């Protein structure tokens, strides 16, 4: 390795190492860069096909060309060149002299002008897209997470809200991907030192991903422990001995977080959670990907809906035993009006229910859209795209059959480093695909391309996916946008390509909501009810019941939909049941069962009039909503609607959302235009350089945040809670004033740089003085150093008190130099003020 360049700072130049390796592929090297590792592995080991190698090599050449703003030429070993020559025409590699290669930009004539492969710039500074707004961490955040900066303003507001909101309240946090939702959950868990915070996730992959993150987090906090010995995930495959250990830890108050599924919570874990709430060991409930409570819960996973019933029971138990009432945190990057209204209905009581919305169009994906005239042309376009777009890549299609057909086609084309993930993929194969996508030393990546249905989505947290191609029409804009979010999770540029064909709408319609007709629904209900069973004074029906209908997932799905519809029509109610209750039910050998407890509230469910007069309108409303969503996706795919406008419209809050949450609902709809979709490029709109959104800091406060400053306010002749203090001795008096005010209930300190201020529970701290538009619901103490300009809007109660509408009493204490002016008015002469030393005496310091 003597030829490898060592920089002046004694760090290895990885570009030089890779160039050397391409010329002499004999020894491997551990790179930090995902692409470098993939390419090096293929060169050194000879793994993968010629086409796999050529696509990665093209990716490298295009990255370096984009980075350096000129064509990049790389000389390879003859053995590598021999492989490249066999497929050079497919991926458009050029060999200008023996073993020296370059790659031209890909500019297909079937897309509007541009270079869709520019996502190859990821990894270079040119390709960096996510630009957070690093904000100084509050003391509680640094204590909980170990980070001294918030990633975005939205993350800061969500964390501040979740630690200071009242007991039994709900916080809905809608934050874009990459905002740091994990840290919000950690802040909530840290509020309860000896109680478990339950984190609900939709997939096993996501459960283990959270476990990996929590192991890293707690391992850093305590270097004496082995992170691999820490367990946080409870899944169907968790062995009995580990389940016993987890349950003991929950009971002992030594399990801070437990990650699991809705099914486990409402069944295997229910008894443990009830017991925990009764003894004060249940701290809070977090639901990740909370939009699925609506989208999946109303369809094939009703357990998402029963989380609300369990939460209600746990809150009641805690209150009955005089334990602190647990809070609820609902996290999602994608919440439309329908989901928000549904979540409020399920989790809004006893309240309050707060929304933190900082939605923004993701900056990473460059969007490209094409409508092919027929399926054959679409196939050619997709094959061409996959030969030129950077890796790793995901090809999305509609059904497992289509995915398998595409997989065979791609294998015949010459790809080997690929996997297929659909709803029919086994857990083992799915796990193998996820592991293969990720380079995890010492295990190299083995997968560069995944052919998938929508089953490959949630829980896929690979940071390096560069390309997402849809050879289908997604049935909703929301689904398309969520799947685009698989790419660019490292904050670097990615590409999203949508290629549709004439038959796609009919194919997509198969995935849209279908609702049983009245007569069919009546017959299915009659069958379920006729075969009900009793256990522990509860009535159960079997969602897997197969009498007179076909067995399988669709039978269960129809039954789940039927039960959900009857719940929404107030014809039945779900009830909670323990594992022991279900265990007493008769199990028929060789048959699958899914017993659901419920109470019937109406006596006319055997009458067709109910189904025609109540069920049919519900059925039609569901079908209309689903069709409208498909129409919106079709309009976007046909480019009748600009892509970014179509995405924004799918999240636009309706009037009901404004009624429920007030003006903070404005943050649900992302701002447009994006500058990165076909419509924007056609209109010559460049990507905006907007900072991350700053949601209002408005939420109800915990009763413990009561401030006691009436005596100080009276002495200072405060107007609308604004207390002005003056001094010539900032350095001497600012810190004692801060500590005295904190003891009186002030929880927001700003502008105090010289001293660390903290609180055993939570405290908000800004290193620079804030203005009245940056206040929180808490009372604040703002230190303005000598010579500082003081915002005139401090004198506007409407501005200053806007976030405090739900807080009874708040004060803002400003420490100013003597003879300051606010909005041209002298502090002390035109505006009543109090000497800071006198204030200290009043505060009892």
N, C-alpha and C positions, 0 to 999 in steps of 0.2 A: 504493500500500500504506500510505497515511498513517493509515488507520483501524485498522491492526493494533496490538494492545496489546503494548508492550514492558515486561517486568517490571523491578522495581527492580534486579535483578542483571544487567540489560542483555541478557538472553536473550529470544528471541522466544517468545511464548506460542503454541504450535502449535494449541491449541484455537481461539484467536481467529483465527488465520490460516485454519484450515479453515472456520470459520463465515463469514468474509469471502468465501472462495472459493465457498462454496455459494450466497452471495447475488449474487456477481459472478464467475461462472466464466470469467474471461478469461485469467488468468495462472497458470501452474503454480507449484509450490513443492516443494522437496525435503524431505519429512518424514522423521523417524526412525522413525515408526510405520508398520507394514505396512498396516493398515486405512486410515489416512489417505491413504497413497500410492495405494492401489487406488481409493478413492472419488474422490480429486482427479483422477486420470487420466481416469476416466469422465465426470466433470462438465466438465472443461476441453475434452476432445477429442470428447465425444459417443460414444465407443467403447462397445462392449457393447450388450446389449439393455436394454429398460426393466426387465425382470425382474432382470437382473444388477445394475443400478443400485439397484433397490429393495431387494434383499436386503442389499447392502452398506450402504445408508442405514439400514435397520432395525438392522443390526448396530451401527452407530454410536450410534443413539438408545438402544438397549438398554444399551450399555456405559456411556453417560453417566448413564442412569437408575439403573443398579446402583451406579455409583460415587457418585452424589450422594444415593442413597436417596430419590429422588422422580422423578416423571415429568419427562422432559426434552423441551423443545419447541425446534424449530429452524426458522427461516424460510429458505426457499430462493428462488432466482431463479424467475420464472414459467416459464422454459424447462425447468428441472429438475422443477418441480411438475407440469407437463404430462405429463412422462414417468412420474412416480410415480402420477398419478391413474389411468393405464391399467391398473395392476397392484396398486393399493393393497389391494384386497380379498384378493388372493392371499397377500400377506405381512402383512396386518393392520396397515397404516399408517392413522393417523387424521389428517385435516386439520380442525382445529377452527375455523380461520378462514383466509382466503386466504393460501396459501403457507406456513402454519405447521403443522408436522407433529410427531406423537409416535407411539410404538409401545408397545402393551401387551405384558406378558409372555405367552409362549406356554405355555399349560397344556392340552395335548390330553387329552380324556377317555379316550383309549385307553392312557394311561400312568398310573401311580400318581401321587398328588399331588406336585406340585413344578414347577419351571420348568426344563426341559431347555435352554432357550436362555441360561441363566445363564453359560454359557461365554463369552458376549459380554463379560464383565467382564475378560477377558484384556487386558492393556495398562494396566490400572489397578492400584493397589496391592491393592485388594480381590481381584483375580484372581490374585495371586501365590501359587503352590502349592509350588514346589520351594524348600525352605529347607535349603541345605547347612550344614555345620558347619565353617566356615572354620578351619583349623588352620595354625599357623605352619609354613612350609615348612622342610624340611631344607636344608642348604647345597647338596647335590647336586641337589635338585629345582629350586631357584631357578636354579642354574647351567644346568641342562638345559633348562628350560622358560621361564624369565623370570618366572615367577609367584612371589610371596612368600607364597602361601597354598595349601594343599590344599583341594579342593572338599568332600571328604567323608573321614571316617575310613577308609572302604574304599579310596579312592584312595591314601591315605597308606600303608596296609598293603601294598597291591599294589606300589607303587613301592619301598618299603623291601625287600620280599621279592625283587623282580626284580634289584635291584642287589647284594644280599648273598648270594643263593643260590649254591650250588656250581656250578662249571662242569659242563656237560652235563646240568644239572637241568632240570626242567619246572615252571613255575608256571601254574596254572589260576586265572584271575581272573574271578569272577562278580560283576560290578558293575552296578547299575541304570543305565538310560539317564540321561545327564546327570552321571555321576560323573567323567567325564574319562578315558576309556580311552586316548585319543590320547596323553596325557602319560605314561602308563605305558609305552607303546611308545617314546616319546622317551627316557625314562630308560634303557631297555634299550639303545637305539642309542648313547647317549652313553658307555656302558661300553667301547665299542670304537672308538677314535679313527680307526683306519685300516683298518676292516673294514666291510663292508656288513651291515646288518640287513635281512632280507627280511620284508616284510609281505604276507601273503596275504589277499586280499579276494575275495568271491564275485561281484561285479558290476563292470562298467566304470564305472558311475556312482560307486560307492564308491571306486574307484581314483583317479578324478579329484578326488573330494572330499578324499581324503587328500592328494593332490598340492597342492590349493589350500591346505590347512591348513599343510602343511610349507613351502610357499613363504612364507606369511605369517610362520611361525615363524623360518625362517632369514633372511628379509629383515629382520626386526626385530633379529636378532642382529648382522647386518652390513649397515648402511645404505648401504655403498658399492656393493653389488651390486644388480642389477636382479632382483627376484623372478621376473619372467616368464621369465628366462633359466635358472632352476633347473628341473630335470626329475626327477621321482621315479616316474612311472607308466610301466609297460611293459604295453601292451595289444595286441590284435590289430591295431589301427589305428596303432600307433606306426610312423612311417616308418623305412626302413632306415638313413638317415644318423643319426637320433637313437638308434636301437638301437646303432649302432657307438659313439657317444659314451658311452652309458650303460655298455656293456661295458668300454670303456677306463677309465672312471671307477671301476668296480668293481675292475678289475685294479690300478689305481694306488692304491687305498685312499682315494679322494676322494669316493666315493658313500656317504653315511651310511645312506641308506634307499632301498630299491627296492620299489615297490608293484606287485603283479602278481597273476595268477590261478593256481589250481592247475594248469591246463592248460599255461600258459607255463612254470611251474617244472619240471614233469616232462617237458617236451619242449624248447622252444626255448632255455630258460635252463639246462638241466641241465648241459651241458658247462661253461658258465661257472662255475656254482656248485661243481662238482667241482674245477675248477682253483682257484677262490678258497679253498676249504677246504684244498687242498693247500699253498697258500702263505701261509696265515694271514690271508686277507682276508675270511673269512666269520665274522661276529660273532654272529649269532643268527637265530632264526626266530620270527616272530610270526604267529599265525593269528587274524584278526578274525572275529567271528560263528562261533566254533569249534563251536557246536552243529551246524553244517552238515556237519562232517566225518561225523557220524552220519546226519543227516536227508537230506542230498543225496548224500553219498558212498556210502551203501548203496543208492542208487536210481539217479538219472540222471547223476550226476557222480562217477564212481569215482576221478577224479584226486585228489579230496579224501583218499581213503584212501591213495593212493600217496605222499602227502606224508610219511607215517610211514616208508616204506621209504627215501625219499631222505634224510630226516633221519638215519636210522641210518647210511647210507653217508657222509654228510658228517661226522658225529661220528667215525667210524672213521678217515677220512682225516686229520682234524685231529689226532687222538691219535697216529696213526702218524708224523706229521711233528713231533710235540712242540709243536704249536700249542695255544693255549687252546681247550678244547672249548666249542662254542657252547651257549648256553642257549636254551630254548624257552618262549615265552609264549603261552598260549591265552586269548583274550578272548571273553566273551559275557555278555549280560544274562539269558539264559534257558537254563539247563542243568538238565535233570531227571536222575534216577538213571540212566536208560538211557544218556544222553549222557556223563555223568561216568564211568561204568564203561567205556564204549567208549574215551573219550579216555585214560583211565589205561592201558588195554590197549595202545593204539597208541603213546602217547608217554611212558609211565611209565618205561621203561628207557632208559639204565642207572640212572636215578634220581639223587637223590630226586625225587619228584613231590609238589608242594605245592599245596594248595587255599586260595585266599583267597575266601571267600564272604560277601558283604555284601548279600544279596538283600533287597529291600523292595518292597512294593506301591507302584506309582507314585501320587503324590499328585495328578497333574494331571487324569486323566480322571474325570468324573462318568459313571457307568454307568447306562444305561436299557435295559430289556428288554421286548419285547412279542411274544406269539405271536398272529399274525393268524389268523382262521378260514379264510381262503382267499387265493389269490394276488391276486385283485382288490382285496380289502381291504388286503392288505399293500402293494400298489402305491399306493393312496391315502394310506396312512400315510407311506410314504417320500417321496412328493411333498410332502405337508404338512410333513414334517420339513425337507426341503431348502429349502423356502421360508422357514423360520424360523430355522434354525441358522446360527451365525456361519461366516464364511469365513476361509481356504480350507477346503474340505471334500473328503472322499474317500468315494465310494460303492463298497463292495466287494460283488462277486457271485462266483458259482462258476466260470463258464466264459466264454470269449470271445464265444460266441454270445449269452449273456444280457447281457453287457456292451454289445454292439452294439445289442441291442434296447432296453436302458435308455437308451443314448445317443440313439437316434432319438426315444424318448419324451420325453426331456428337451429336445431341440431343438424338438420340436413344442410343448412347454410354453412355450418362450420363452427358454431359456438359450442363450447364445452363447459365453461365456467358459469353455469346458469342453474336456476332452481325454479320450481313452480309452487306457488302458495295460493290455495283456494279454500273455500269452506269445507272441501272434502279432504284436504291435506291432513295427515295424522299429526298429532302433537310432536312426535319424534322428528318427522320430516320438516315440520315448521321450525322447530328449534334448530335443526341442522342448517336450515337456510339462513336463519338469523345469525347463527354463529359464523357461518361461512361468509356472510357479508362483511363482518367486522374483523379487522386485523387486530389480534390480541396476542402479543408476544407471549410465549414462543410460537403460537399457532398462527400461521399466515392465513390471509383470506383465501377462500376457494370459490367465491361467487362474485361475479361482476354484474350479472343481469338476472332480474327476477321477473317472471311472468306471473301476473297475479290478478285476482278479482278484488273486490272491496274488502274481502276478508284480511288482506294484507294492508293494514292501516294502523289502527290504534295499537300502541305498544311498540311501534317500530321507531326506535329512537337512535337510528344510525346517523351520526352527524355528517357523514361524507357523501350521501347520495346526491348525485349531480344532475341526473336527468329523470324526468317523469313523463312518460309517453302514454297517452290514452288512445287506443285504437277502438273506441266505442263512444257512445254518448252517455255520460253519467246521468242518472235519473233526476238529480237535483244539482243546482249550482253549488250548494253547500258540500255535497259529496265530492265534487270535482275540486273545490278549493281545499278541502281537508286533505285529499290525496296529493295535491300539489305540495302540501306542507310536509310530505315525506322528504322532499329535497331541500338542500340548503340549510339544514338545521345547525350547521357550524357557523352560520352567519355569512357564508360566502355565496357568490352568485350560483344559481342553478337554472335549469331550463325546463319549461313545461310545454309540451307539444300535444295538442288535441287534433286528431285526424278522424273525422267522421265519414260515414258512407250512408247511402240512401236507406238501408234497412235498419239503421241504428235506433230510430225512434220506437219502432215496434219492439225491438229487443229490450230497450230501456223500460218500456211500458210494463214488461213482465215483472220488473222489480218494484213498480209503483204499488202503493197501497191498494189492496183489494179487500172488500168487505163482503161478508156473507149476505146473501139475499134473505129477506124476512122468513120465507118458508124453510130455507136451509138452516138458518140460525135457530129457528124454533125446534126443528128436528134434532139438531146437534145438542141444544140445551136439554131437551127431553131425555136424550140418551145419557148425557153426563149426569143429570139429576137422578135418573132411574138407577144408576149404578153407583150412587154415592155411598159412603161408608161413615160410620160413627166411631169416634175415638175420643176418650176423655171429654165427653160432652160437646165435642165439636164435630161439625159436618165437613167431610172432605169430598172433593170431586177429583177425578184423575185426568190431568191434561194429556196423558199418553193413552187415554181410553181409545180402543180401536174397534168397538162394536159397530159393525155396519159401515165402517170407513177404512181407508187404507192406513196402515201403520207408517210411522216415519216422522221426520222433522216437520213436514208440512201439516200433518194431522195435529201435532202439538201446537203448531203456530196458529192454526185456525181456532183451536180450543182456547189458547191464550188470548187471542183477539176477542173471542166471544165473551170471555170473563171480563176483560178490560172494558169492553163496550157496556156490559151490564153494570159494572161498577160506576162508570161515568153517567149512566142513565139512572143511577141510584136505585137499581133494581136488586142489587146484592151488595154486600160489603165483604172485604177481605178481613180475616182475623189472623192473629199470630198463633203459631203452634211450635212446640219444641220438637226436637228429634225424637224424644221418647213418645210423644203423641203419635208421630208417624210410624214409629217402630211397631206399634200395636196393630197397625193395619195389616190385613191379610195380603201377603205377597204371593202371586201366582208364579210358579216356577217357569222360567223361560220368557216371562213377559216383563216389559219395562213399565215402570209406574212413576208418576210425578203428582203426588197428592197435594192438593191446595185446599186449605181450610177457608170456609166462607159462611156467611149467613144470608138467607134469602129474605128480602125486604118487601117483596110484592107477591101477591097470591094469584096474579093473572098471567104468569109466564107461560101457561099452557094455552092461552087464548091468542089466536092469530091477530086479534085487534091490537094487542100490545106491540107486536112485531111490526105491524104495518103503520101504526100511528106514532110509535116512539123509536123503534129500531131503524126503520127506513130513513127518516130524516137524518139520523146520526150517520147512517151508512153513506148517504149522499154527500153530506158535509165532508166526510173523510175523503171520498173519491174526488170531489171538486178540489180540495186542498192539494191532493197529490198531483192532479192533472195540472194545476197552476204551476206547481214546482217544476214539472217536466216541461211545460211550455216555456218557462223562463230559461231552463238549460238549453232547450232547442234553439231559442232565439239567440242566445249567446254563441252557440256553436255555429250557427249560420251567419254570425257577425251582424245580425240585425240590431243587436245591442252591443255596445262597447263592453269588452270583457270586464274592465275594472268597475264600470257603472253597474253591470249586472251583479257582480259580487257585492258591491256596496248595497244595492237594492235588496239583496236577500237578507241583509241584517238590519235594514232600516226599522227602527222602532215605531210601532203604531201608537195611536192615542191612548190605548189602554196601558201601555208600558210607561208612558209619561204620567198617567194617573197614579200608577203604583210606585214609581221611583222618582218622580220629579225630573228636574232638568239634567240630573246626572245621566239620564237615559240617552242624551245626545251623544255620549261617547260610545254607544253601541254600534253606530254606523261609521265605518271608516271613511276618511276623507279621500276624495278623488280630484283630479285624475292621477294615474300611477306613472305614466310615461314609459311603461314596459310591456304594454299589450298592443295588438295590431291596430286598434283604433287610435291609440295615442301616437304610435309611430307614424300612422298615416296623416295625423294632424300636426306632426312635427312637435309634439309635446314632450319635453325632456323630463326625466324623473325628477321630482321635487327633492330638495334637500331639507325636508322638514324634520325637526327633532321628534322624538317619540311623544305621543300625546300626554298631556298633563290633566288627568281627571280631577274634578273638584274633590277637595278633602272634606267631605260632608258625610257624617254618619252620626247616629245616636251614641252617646257615651255611657260607659258603665257608671252606676250610681256611686262607686267609690272615687270617681274623678271629681267629686264636688269640691268647689273651690271656696275658701273662706277669706274673702278680702273686703267685706263690707266696711270695716273700720278704716282700712287704707283708702278705699274709694271715697269715703265721706271726708277724710282729712284732705284728700287731693282735689275735692270738688269734681270728681270724675263725671264725664258726660257719656252716657250710653256705655258704661263699662270701660272707657279709655282713661287710663291712669298715667299721667305724665310726671316723671321724676327727673330732677336736674342735679348735676354735680360737676365739680371740677376735678374729681378724684375717681375716674372710671376704674383704674387698675385696683385701687384699694377697696372700692365698694361693690363692684359688679359681682364678684364671686359670693361674698356674704349675702347680698340681696338674692342671688339665684338660689342659694341653699334655703334661705328663709321662705322664699316664695314657693319652692318645691314642698316644704313642710306644710304650707297652707293649701296645697292642692294644685298649684300651677304645674302643668306637665309638658309645656313646650318652651324650650329655651333657644334663643337665636342670637348670634353675634358674639357669643362668649368664647373666644378662641384660647384664652390663656389657661383655663382650668377645666379639668374633666368634671362633668356633672353627670350623675347617674341616679338611678332609683332601683330599689330591689325588684320592682315589678316592671314598669315600662315608663319611658320618658322619651319625648321627641326632641331632637337637638339638631339645629342647623348652624353650621360654623359662621355663616354670614348673616347679617340682619335681614329679616324678611319684610315684605310689604303686606298690606292687608289682604291682597289676593292670594297670599300663600299661607294664611293662618289655617289651623285645623279646628275641629270643634272644641279643643281644649283651651283653657286660658293660657296666655303666653307671656313671656318676659323677653323683650327684644332690646339688646344693647347696641346703641349706635355710637361707634367710636367718635372722638372729636373730629370735626370737619366733615362728617358724613352728611349727605343729603337725606332728608326724611321725607318719605312719600306723602304728598298732600291728601291722598285718599284715606289716610288714617282718620281724617276728620269726617269721612262719609260713613255713617252707620250702616247704610244699605249694603255697601261693599264689604265692610268689615264683619258684619253679622250674618252675611249670606250663608256660610257653612254651619251657623249655629242655630238654625231655625228650630231644631229639635232638642236643643240644650237650654235648660232653664236659665242659668246664670253663667256668664262668662266675662272675663276681664282681660284686657290687654295692657300690660305694664311696659312703658317705653322709658328706657334710661337714656337721657340726652345730656349733652354738655350745656352748661349754663349759657343763656343768651342765644339759644337755637331758634330757628324759624321753621314753621310748618306752613306751607302754602302761603308764604308771605306774612304770617302772623307770628308775633314774638311769643315764645314759650315763657310764661311767667307774667307777662304784662297783658297780652291779648288772649292767651290761653292759660287757664289756671293750672298750676303745677305745684309739686311738693318737693322739698329738699330731700335728696336720697338718704342722708344721714337720719333725718326725722322719720323717714319711711322705715328704716332699720329698727328704730326704737319702737315704732308702732307694731312691727312684725314680731317683736320680742326677741331680736337677735342681739 
